[in-house]
Amino acid sequence: MMAALTIAAGSASASMVYLAHNGNDDVNWLPFCQQFGDFCQSASGAVIGSLLAAALLVIIIILSAFALKRN
């Protein structure tokens, strides 16, 4: 459950960072990373960190499952 929530949060934040970098012409959302570069760098780093945390959580779950199966 926690892995699913962590991955969902990382994916949602990744989509927002993608919109910040590229914008969306269909709804006239302009990319604003040219004006707020520090924010976009921080947000991109946070997304990478959250997705790495999700990957580590999945690895811990798999290792725990193997440990439970062994006993």
C-alpha positions in Angstrom: 0.0 0.0 0.0 2.8 2.4 0.9 4.7 1.6 -2.2 1.6 2.3 -4.4 1.1 5.7 -2.6 4.7 6.6 -2.9 4.8 5.8 -6.6 1.5 7.6 -7.3 2.9 10.7 -5.5 6.1 10.6 -7.5 4.2 10.2 -10.8 1.9 13.1 -10.0 4.7 15.4 -9.1 6.6 14.3 -12.2 3.7 15.3 -14.4 3.6 18.7 -12.8 7.3 19.2 -13.3 6.9 18.1 -17.0 4.2 20.8 -17.4 6.5 23.4 -15.8 9.3 22.6 -18.2 7.2 22.2 -21.4 3.8 23.8 -20.8 0.7 22.7 -22.7 -0.4 24.5 -25.9 -3.9 23.1 -25.8 -4.9 25.0 -22.7 -2.4 27.9 -23.1 -0.2 27.0 -20.2 3.2 28.4 -21.0 6.4 26.8 -19.7 7.6 28.9 -16.7 11.0 27.3 -16.1 12.7 30.1 -18.1 11.6 32.6 -15.4 11.9 30.4 -12.3 14.9 28.2 -13.0 15.8 27.6 -9.4 12.3 26.4 -8.6 12.3 24.0 -11.5 15.7 22.6 -10.6 14.6 22.0 -7.0 11.3 20.4 -8.1 13.1 18.1 -10.6 15.5 17.1 -7.8 12.6 16.4 -5.5 10.9 14.2 -8.1 14.1 12.2 -8.7 14.4 11.8 -4.9 10.8 10.6 -4.5 11.1 8.1 -7.3 14.4 6.8 -5.9 12.7 6.4 -2.5 9.8 4.5 -4.2 12.3 2.2 -5.9 14.1 1.5 -2.6 10.8 0.8 -0.9 10.0 -1.8 -3.5 13.4 -3.4 -3.0 12.9 -3.5 0.7 9.4 -5.1 0.2 10.9 -7.8 -2.1 13.7 -8.5 0.4 11.2 -8.8 3.2 9.0 -11.2 1.2 12.1 -13.4 0.5 13.0 -13.4 4.2 9.4 -14.3 5.2 9.3 -17.1 2.6 12.6 -18.5 3.9 11.3 -18.9 7.4 
